[in-house]
């Protein structure tokens, strides 16, 4: 990918960097040789990004040309949005406190040049803020109050705002960044397309084990896609890929959702897409949409504190209570009587104004139907953990799983597959794992999971490497369609 630095005038950038071309903004906007370039990253260092200024149009037209602008128009808007600045402050609270702890005054400004600062002790904080706001030259303003340090504002600065003594460092930081995404990645192999696989190596409940991740990378390579493992620290590099595959447990108020939103906004093919994350991670939404479309489920109530007295007479005991954003069996409990119900309701309503109450259907296993692109690809039986009523038992910080058994999708009960497809199609066309209970010959959807488990030795027990090939082939087809302007 070639690199352009675009400035109001070439004199605004005082040095030449190997393999980097400095271009005047007017030339970039009007000269057809630039509009016809492909595979270009544009570092927009114009003096202003305000609406309808020349700097604004550089980023806007770069996006229209299929170039990768830094900052993007979205990043410019993020800098102006107080809610996003507050979110960044909250998300980085511990890092901000640690980084700024030695400072004696109650106000502090931090200059961020291509994700770095002249003082090395601020490097990690600079990297995180650069990843969040993706602008070459930034200045962050912090203030300390009774609750500690807070990020109050973060603004793009122009080359004219860089003090003369800082320029040697700015050039060094720029060279380091241009050398290959801040030097944090190996040089890419030659491939048609590039995919990022987001994972958390420290996650105790990984949706894919290491062997499965390696198989995804191999399957991608076989289809002309270079796949790289990334972590939450690589937020700033998303725009350099053609696709994002999230293999980390997703939540809405979480970096996984921000990765998904950003990737979708930059035109990448994304699984899990933001809509699927929002819909699947909230059980209130699932209960409502499944009921509306008459998908078979256990009898379900969405209750508030004022209507919780309906649970016992309508569902009886035992019954199941679920927090809306529960996952991996956390926030899901079975209550056996009025006393347990009252205690758990009090606890759950401290976290959410709405909770789910559901009829208890005792089974020895749940069906899991794996679906991608509106097609079933695997079926598995997830058995309950020994001596427990769920497939996962969380107890005293330890996790126990029941055994699993994968079978050919064509041998799974037809009604289980049909009801799973009907439920998943209400969410979207991504990758889902639909949990279905079989009771007295009836099949009921328990939930639709985005980001389902795909572990080597388990879900791939029947299809083997073909499972990974099929999933990657969906990415490949969608990337090709987007490149051809068909989606």
N, C-alpha and C positions, 0 to 999 in steps of 0.2 A: 504494500500500500504506500503510494507516494504521499509526501507531506508538503503542504503549502502553509506558509505564515502570511496571513493577509492583514495589512495595516493601512491606515489612511494614506501614508506615504512610506516608501521603502526606508527613509531615514529614521522612521520610528523604531526600527529594529536594527541595532548598531553592529551586527556581526553576521558573517556567513557561517552556516553549519552544513556539514557534509550531507548531501542527499536531501536537503531542505531548501525549497525555493521561496524567496520573499516576493510577494506580489502586492501591488497597490490595489486598494479596494475597488476603485473604478475599473481597473483592468479586469479584475476577477469577475465583476458584474457584467461587463459589456463585451469582452473579447471571447469570441466563440471557441477559441482553442481551450479555454478553461471549462466552458460549459460542456464540451464534448469529452472531457477526461473521465475515466472510470477508475474506481478503486483509489479514491483520494481522501485523505484526512486533512481537514481545513482547521488550522488554529487561528481563530478570529481574534486579533489583537487591536481592533479598531478602538478609537477613543471613547465611543459611546455605543451602548446596545439599546438605547431608548427606542420606543416604537417609531418606526418609519425613518430612523436615521440610517446612514449608510452601513453602520455596523449591524443593525437589525437585519437589513436586507442581505448582507453577506451570509449570515446564518440561515436565514429563511430560504434563499435560493440554493445554498449548499444542500439543504435537505431535499429540495425539489429535484436537484441534479443527481441524487443518489450518493452524494459525497457525505462524509462524516464530519459535521462541524463541531468545534469545541470553542465556546459553548453552543449548545443547541438552543432553539427558541424556547423549548420547555425549560431548560436550565436557567435561562434568563428570567423567565417568569417565576421559577422557584425562588430565586434570590429576592424577589419582591414580595413573596407570600409569607406573611408573618406566621401563619399556622405551620408551614413547612420548616421555617427557622426554629420555631418552638419544638417541633417534633425532633429535629436534629439535636437540639440542646438536651432534650430528655433522653434520647437514644444514646448519646455520648456522655451522659452525666458523670459516670465514674471516671472516664478517660479525661474529661475536662478538669475535674477536681484534682486528679493525680498530676496532670501536666502543669496546672497553674498554682499548685500548692505553695511553691516557694515565693510567689509574688506578694509583696507587702501592700501595694496599693489596692484600691477597690475597682479599678478599671484597667483594662489591658487590650491592646490591639496586636493582632498577629497577622503578619504578611505571609501569604502562601503563594509560592512561585512553582508552578507545575507540581503541586503536591508536596513541596518541601519548604523549610524555613532555614535561615542561616544558623539558627541554634538547633543542634541535633536533637536536643531533649524534646522538641516539639514535633519531631518528624511523624510520629504515629498519629497525633491529633491532626496535623496538616493533611496526612494521607486520607484520613476518614472524612474530613471536611471537603477535600478535593473530590473524593469519590462521590460524595453526596451532591455537590453543586457543580462539578465538572466545568470549571472555567479556568483558563490558564493562569491568570493573575487575580488573586483575591485578597481582601483584607477583612478579617473577622474581628468584631468588637465584643468584648466580654465585660460583664459587671458582676460584682459580688454583693449579695444581700444576705439576709439571715438564713436563707436556704442554701447558700453556697454560690459557686460560680455559675452564671448563666450566659449562654450565647444570645446576645441581644440583636445583632445584625451581622450580615455578611454581604459584602459588596464586591462587584467586579471593579478592578482598577485598570487603568490604561498604562501603556509604557511610559507616559509622561509622569505618572504617579510613582514610578520606581526611583528611589534615591540613587544618585550617582554611585555611592560606595557599594550598592547592592548589585550592580550590573554584572560583575564577574560571576557572582553566585547564580544570578538568574540564567545566564548563558550556560553555566555548568548544569543547572537543574534541567534546562531545556534539552541539552544534549543527552543527559541521562534518560529523560523521558522518551525522546525520539529513538533512542537506541533499542527500544522494544518494550513498550508498556511499562516504563519505569524500571526496566531491568528485571522484572519479577517473573517473566515467562521465558521459556526456551524459544529459540527461533522456530517458527512454524515450518512444518513440512509443507511441500507444495501439494495443494488439494484444491478441488473445485470450491468447496465451501468450508466454513469453520463453525464449530459448535462448542459452546461452553456448557459444562456439566457442573451445576452448583451442588456442593455437598458440604457436610460438616464432619470431618474425620473424628471429632470427639463426641458425636451424638450417640447416646446409648441405644436409641431406637431408630437406627438408620433404615430408610426405606429400601436401600439396596446394599448388600454386603460388598466387600472389596472385589471379590471374584466377579460379581455381576457387573460392577462398574468397569472392570477390565474388559469384560465381554461387550459392553456397549461401545467402548472405544474401538475395539477390534471390528465390530460390525459396522461402525461408522467409517473406519478406514477402508473397508472393503467396498463401500459405496461412494467413495470419493469425498468423504467429509473428515476433516481433521478435528478431532475432539480433544478438549483440554479440561482438566479438572480445575475448578475455581472454588474459592470460599467467599465468605461475606466481605473480606477485605478487598476483593477485586471488583467491587461495584463500578469503579471508574472505567473498567475495560469492556463493559457490556457492548458498547456501540461498535466494537471492532469484530463482532461475530455476526453470523447469519442466523443462528438459532441458540436458544437457551433451553436446556433440559434440567429441570429442578429435581434433584434427588436428595432433598433435605426436607424434613417435616415442615409443612407449611402452616402459617397462621396469618391472619389479616394484620394485626398490630405487630409486625415482625419484618425483618429484613427480607425474608423470602418473598413477601408480597411486594415490597418496594422493588426488588429485582425484577419480578414479573411485570409490574407496571412499567418500569423503565424500558425493559426489553420490548414490550408490546408497543410502547410509544415510539421506539426507534425503528420499528418495522421488522423486528426479528420474529421468526417462528418460535412460539413459546409454549411449552408444556411443563408445568401447569400454567394456563393463562389466568389473568387476574380475575375474570368472571368466575371461573371454576373454583378458584381459591375462596372467593367470597361466598359462593353458594354452598360449597361442600363443607366448609369449616363452621357453618352455623346451622345447628339442628332445628332451630325455629323456622328458618327458611325452608329447609328440607321437608319438615312436617307440613308446612303450608302448601308447598308446590305439589307434593305427592298426594295430599288430600284433594287438592283442586282438580288434579288430573286423574283421580280415582285409581291410583296405584295402590295395590294391596299392601297394607302395613298392619302391624299389631295396633290395637286400639290406642290412640294417642291423644293427649290433651296438651295444649299450650296454656300454661296458667300463670297468673300473677298472684301476688300475696292475697288479693281480695277474692280470687276465685279458686284458691287451692283447696277449699273445702269440698270441691267436686271430685277430687282424686279418689278418695276411699269409696264412696258410693258407686262411682262409675267404673273404676278399674279393679277394686277389691285388693286383697293382699295374697301373695306378695305382688309388688309392682316395682317398676324401675323409674328412677329419677335421673335426669341428664342435664348437666349444664350445657348451654348452647354451643360452646366452643370446646367441648371435651374431646379428647383424642387418646388413643392407646389405652382405653379403659379408665383413664383418669377422669374424674368428674362424672362418673357413672356409678350409681349405687342401687342395690336392691333393698327395699324396705319391707319388713315383715308385719308391721303393726302400726297403730296410730302413734305410739310413742316414738318409734324410729322415724316415721314420716315427719312428725313435727320437728324433730331435732335436725333432720337433714334439710327440710324446707328452710328453716331459719338460717342454716349455714349457706345454702345455695343462693338465697335471696340477698345475701350480703354482697354477692358478686354480679348478679344479673337481675333485672326487673322481670324477666320472663324465664321460665324453665320448662323442660319437657317432662311429662309423666307418661309412662307407657305400660301397657299390659305386659305381664311377664309370660313368655312362652318358653317353657323348659325344653331344651333340645341338647343332644350330645355333641352336635357340631353345627356350624353355620356354613352355608355355601358362600364362596367368594367367586364371583364371575368377573374376570378381567376384560375390560373393553377399551379399545382405542379406535378413534375415527369412526365411531358408531358400529364397530364390528367386534364380536366376542373373540378373544384370543386364547383364553385359558379358563379352566374351572378347577377349583380346589375345595376340599373340605377342611375347614379349620375347626379342630376339636377343642372342647373346653379344657382348660388347665385342670390337672388332676385335683379332684376334691373342690372345684370351684365352678361357678356358674357362667364365667366368661372365658374367652379364648386366651386372654391375658390376665394374670393376677399381679397386681401391684401391692406389695406388702413389705413394710419396714425398709423401704428404699430398694427392694429387690424386685426383679421382674421375672415371672415364670410364664412360659408359653405352653399351650397345648400342642399336640403333634398336628401335622398337616399332611394331606394326601392330595396330590394333583392328579387329575384325570383328563382324558381327551375331551375337548369341549363338546364333541358330538355325542359323547356318552353321558353328559350331564343332563338332568331332567329338563325336558323342553320348556316346561312352564317356568322353571327357575331362570333359564336364560332369557325367556321372553319378558318376564317382569323386570329383570335386571336391565335389559336393553331399554325398556320403556322408561325406567327411572333415570338411567344415565343420559338418555337423549333429551330429557328435560333440562339437563345441566349444560350440555354443550357437545363438542366433538373431540374432546381431549382424551386423556388417559385416566380411567376410573377403575376402582375396585368396588363392586356392589355386593353388600352383605345381604344374604337372603336366608330366612329361616323356613324350614319345612316342618309343618306341624299338622297332623291329621290329614295329610294329602294336600294341604294348602301351602302356598308359597307367599311369604310376606317380606317386603323390603325393610331391612332395619336401617340402613343408611347407604349413601353414596359417598365414597371416599375419593378425593383427588389424591394424587401422590401415593398410589397403592404400593404395597411391598412387592418388589421384584428381586428376589434373592436367588443366587445360584444354588442349585441343589433343592430348591423348593418349587417356586412358581414355574421354573423352567424344566421341571422333571420330565415333561412329555415332549415339548417342542425343542428342548436343548437350545442350541445356538440360533435356531430359527426364530425363537421368541424375540431375541434382540434384533435380528435382522428385520423382522416385521415392524417393530417400533421405530427403528431408524429409518426405514423406508417411508414412513409417514412424514417424518421430518424432511427427507429428501424431496418428496413430491411437493410438499408445501413450499419449500425454499424455491424450487424450480418455478412453481406457479407465481410466486411473488416476484421473482427476478424477471419473469415474462410479463408481469403486469396483469396477471389473471385473477389476483385476489387482493 
